[in-house]
Amino acid sequence: MQWSSVRKKLALYKTGVDAVRAVLVGVDTGREDFADSMAELSLLADSAGSIPTASVIARKGKTDPALFIGSGKANEVKKVMEEQGAEFVIFNHPLSPTQQRNLERHIGFHVMDRTGLILDIFSQRAQSHIGKTQVELAQVRYRMSRLVRAWSHLERQRGGIGVRGGPGETQMELDRRMLATKAKRLETELEKLQRQQRTQRKARNRKDVFSVFLVGYTNAGKSTLFNSLTKAGTYAADQLFATLDTTSRKVHLDGVGSTLWSPIRLDLSANYPTSWWRHLEPPWMKPSMQT
């Protein structure tokens, strides 16, 4: 099944129509937090709009460079997928582009790693201009890292005018250049939006507005508490990354005057205690650090 049709079903699931069934896969290398990590993966899958139907656990000291879990476990995953009527696989670990491609060919279903899952959740949750720009930039960078020689047409060369017999460019190089151009445009746009944010923040500081921040990890109840205190009515749910954008509301406090309240997640550049954070690759950190 193509990922576009899976995404369409994820969207339908939000409205109560149909549901996307997924199989979770993890490699237990003996870490103490493995069980917690798999439990979090199930919550992430649910937050993305899928229904985890089964888990396949491989116990290995070293992962396979080609299929990550080896051909035997890959066959087991395929069997479980067919038995459960699942439509895609979610790995609890970062996969290399080659591993992801090989797994999809071997299993015959779409394969997603933990990083891709979190970025998909971010794309669903972002509402503001700056939030959408941050997520789109992260996705472009992620796609740039996934460019692999998946199809034979990537071997064909395109020579320019007057370059008869020259090396030309492969389709992959053209794709990479196109993504790099898009990333540069998004970086410029994001810097402009962040400058505007800084200007607005300075203006509030000059007005001597007292700011209150509700700080916590994802799904700690910040939005629920925020709504209770400010009557804001912002979206709140028992989900990981239910909200991505920062919302602010003014509240009048006796003896203080006008105050500005905002729920924010902890600065993720610090050591994040939950295991999902250890599986996020550095290039994709920036979007989640902004809220």
N, C-alpha and C positions, 0 to 999 in steps of 0.2 A: 504493500500500500504506500502511495506517495504521501510525503509529510504534509502537503497542502490539504489533502482530504482529512488527515488526522487533525490538523489545526481547525478545519471547518467543523468537525465533530466536537472538538473542545469548546468551540464557541456555542454550539447548539446545547451542549451539556449545561452551560450556565443558565439557559432558559428552561431546563428540565426536559429537553428533547434528546433522547438517545444518550449514550455515555461511551467514553473511550476507555477500554480496558487495557491495563498495562501490566507487564511482568517486571518485577524489580530484581536486579542482579547485583550481588556483592561478593567481594573476595575477602575472606577472613584470613588475615596474615598474623593473627594472634594479638592484635591491639585490644586493649581493655574497653575502648569506646565503640567497638564494632556494632554491638547490638543497638546502642543509642543512635549511631550513625544511620543504620538501616531504618530505625523508627522515624528518624527525621526525614529520610528520603520518602517514606510513605506519606508523611505530612506534606512534603513539597509536591509530590505527585497529586495529592488531593487538592492542594492550593492551586495547581495549574489546571484543574478541571478534569482529571482522569481518575479512574477507579483502579487502584492496585488490587489485582486478583490473586497473585501468587508471588513468592520469592524463591529465587534459586541462589544457593550459597555455594561458593567454591572455596575450599580451604587449601591455600597455596602459600608457599614461602616466597615464590617469585612468579610474576605474571608472564604470560606468553606474549612475545613481541608481535606475533601475527594476529592472534584472535583474543588476546588478553586473558581469557579463561581457558584456552585450549579447545581442541576440536571436540573432545568428549563432552565437556560441559556445554559447549555451544549446541551440540546435538540435543542435550537435555533441555536447554532453553527452548529450542524449536519445538520439541515435543510438548512442553508445558504450554507454550503459546497456542498450539493447535488445540490442546485439551481445554484450555480456559477460554478460547475464542478471543484472545487478546490481539491487539493491533499494533502495539509497539513495545519496545524494551527500554527500560531506564537503568543505566549502570550507575552504581554508587561511587564512581571514580572517574577522573578525567581519562578520556580515550584519545589516542593519537588519531590523526585523520586516516592513516592506513588501517589501524585496528577497527575504526568505525566502519570503513568501507568493506573490509573483509568480513566483519560480523554481519553486515546487512546482506552481503552476497551469500554467506553460509546459512544464515537463519531464514532469510527471505522476508524479513520485516524491518520496519524503520527502527533504528537504534539511536538513542540519545544518551549523552552522559550527564553527570550532575551539573556541570557548568552550563550546558545548553538548556537544561531544565530551569535553572534559576534565571537565566537570561530571558527565557520564554515567559516566566512569571512576571519579571520586570516589565516586559513589553505589554503585558495585559494590564498592569496596574498603573503605569505612568499616565498621568492626566495633564500635567502642566507642560508648557513648551520646553522648559529647561529639562524636565524629567524625560520627556520623549526624546529629546536630542541626546541626552546622556546615554539612554538605553540603545538608541540607534547606533551611536558611535561604538559602544561596547559590542554590539552585534556585528558591526562591520569588521572590527578588529578580530573578533572570534572567527568570522568567515574567512578572513585573510589567512589565519593560521590553519584552516581546514582545506586549503587548496591542495589537491593531490592529483596525480595522473590517473584519474578514475576511468577515463574513456579513451579509446584509440584516437578520436579526432583531436585530442590535445597534442598529439605528436605532429600534426600537420603544421607546416611553417607558412607564415605570411610574409612575403617580401614586399618592401616598399617600392615606389617608383624609382627606377634607375638602380635597383639593387638586385638585378638578375643574378641568380645563383648565390646570393648572400644568405646569411643565416636567418634573416627575418625574425618573427616573433611567434612563439607558440601561443595557443589559445590561453593557456594558463598564465603566461606573462601578461597578455592583454587583460585578463580578468583581474590579475593582481594589481595592474596599473589603474584599472577602473575603480577598484575598491580603495586603493591608496588615495586617489583623487577625491573620492567621496569622504574618506576619513578626514582628509585635510580640510574639506569644506565644513564638515561637522565640528571639527576642533575649533575652527575660526568662529563659527556660529556660537558654540558653547562658551568660548572665552568672552564673546560680546555679551551673552546673557549673564554670565557670572560677574562681569563688570557692572552691569545694571543692578544686580543683586547687591553688590558691595556699595554702590552709590545709595541705594535705598536704605541699606543698613546704617550708613553714615548719617543719612538724613534723620533716621529714627533716633540715633544716638545724640544728635544735636538738639533734638526736641526733648531729650532726657526722658524717653519712654522706658518705664521699668519692664524688663522682659523676664518671663518665666518659662523655663523649658522642662517638659516632662520627658525624662531620658530613660531609655530601657532598650532591651533587645527586641527583636521581632517577635510578635505575638505575646508581648508582656502585658498588654491591656492599656497601652498609652492612648489609643484613639477612644476607647470606652471611657476612660477617666477624663479625657479632654472634652468629650461630649457632655459628660455629667457636670463638669465645671463651667463650661462655656455655652451649653445648649446649641452647639454648632451643628449637630446632625450630620457629621461627616461619616463616611463609610467605616464600619467597624465589624470585624468578623473573627472567629476563632480559626485563623489561618496564618501560616507563615507568609510574610510580605503582603498582607491584605491591603496595606496602603504603602505607596512609594513616595509620593510627593508630600512635602511639609506644608501644613495648613496653619495659619495664624488667626487668632481672634482677639479682639480687644475686650477686656473685662474691667469694670470699675470696682476697685476695692476701697472700702472706707479707710481713711487715714493714709492711703497711698495714692489714690486717683486712678488714672487710666493705666492699665497694664496690658502687655502683649503676651499671649500664651501660645506656645507651639509644642507639639509632640515631636521628638526626634529620636532616631536610633543612635546608639553609641557610635563614636568614631571608630570605624572598622579598621583603621590603620593600626590600632592597638591590638593586643592579643585577644581574639574573640574566643570565648570559652566553649562554644558549641562546635561539634565536629564538622558541620557542613562547611564552616569557614575554611577549614584546612584543605578542603577539596576545591576551593575556588582558585583559579589561576590568577596571578598578579595583574595581567592586562585587563581583567574584567572587574577590578575592585572599585574603580572610580564611581560608577553609577550608584552603588549602594552606599558609598561614603557621603553622599550629598544629602541624605535624609536622616 
